[in-house]
């Protein structure tokens, strides 16, 4: 079989961008042997680390070395330097644009702009950013359709643990009546530590040190991150048209050690639960702390681990448990999206 070549552009070269590049490099032979796929990284653009484009392909090892040693890619030998992200997207000729840039969760920018530019340029888009998908899902999907390309966003919920594609590609014959689960690792880590007698403040600091917590802790502890993920699941899996403001929201800052111990005495666990469900023709959603029974699969989900129970008309409950964040985990989710695009091009 003839080997296919996919040209990639990475917009964003932080933890996720670097992890994805390393995976592409380390799994190069496997991708060729197993899937007849070769990849060529033709551009990277990162607002902090610099930008370089070479249509003949960039040297991934050298880029990873430079960024780890100097924090920048400006000293890369060759290529066109200094293009901004939009110029890069429009000039690099990539088949797939991987969008991993820093995001403003309130506006979804500059990511929504990056994605629109790439889709209009005829490139497939893969993103790990939940903001733009939570805020502009329908618009982006319609634009992708109009341009005959795909937009894929597996990593926006539970990073590389396949919830969205599993539901969209393997539960296709079912109606999903509810999605319910633990989608924020930081708050689950804090609640698990508190269950074991630990303090909220220490646990939050540990989650930050582990690299799980968002830069602004309110995004986790007040439930905003979970709201974004809930909106994505409701819209992508249940056909809803929710916006973050439609989701009833309560975080975990009001939960005391006493509440957790009281629940424990009743054989229950307090978890920050993200839930979207059908009510008549509507889909409703909320994020709030709930008491979960010991025999619920969600009760066994500890620490930074995430889990989602999808309630389907044909199979009943299907629960997926796995990691929900991390560079390598997210990088592998991007790779699974890339392979899905590769399959569809064949
Ligand atoms: N802050 C998020 C979490 C990271 O704690 O789950 C993954 O989106």
Boltz pocket constraint, residues with backbone or C-beta under 6 A from the ligand:
constraints:
  - pocket:
      binder: B
      contacts: [[A, 156], [A, 183], [A, 184], [A, 185], [A, 186], [A, 187], [A, 211], [A, 212], [A, 213], [A, 214], [A, 220], [A, 225], [A, 304], [A, 324], [A, 325]]
      max_distance: 6.0
